[in-house]
């Protein structure tokens, strides 16, 4: 029972991270609903992403930077889910 809740919470956080990443690909108008959603997702995800970003800063490629912190956090979360799922089965 508890393992199922943990799996669901981790999967929800993974979805939140993916939505945050996708929203950064598009310009938003300040004050719009999408902008407010993006800021809310930032508040939820930044406490986890910021420490990873300090260790692994964005890679510079030409005039832009690629933030790998989301990929690292997604990978770690998936690795955390595997043993929990194995216990449930």
Buried (B, 14 or more C-beta within 10 A) or exposed (E): EEBEEBBEEBEEBBEBBEBBBEBBEEEBEEEEEEBEBBEEBBEEBEEBBEEBBEEEEEEEEEEEEEBBBBBBBBEEBEEEBEEBBEEEE
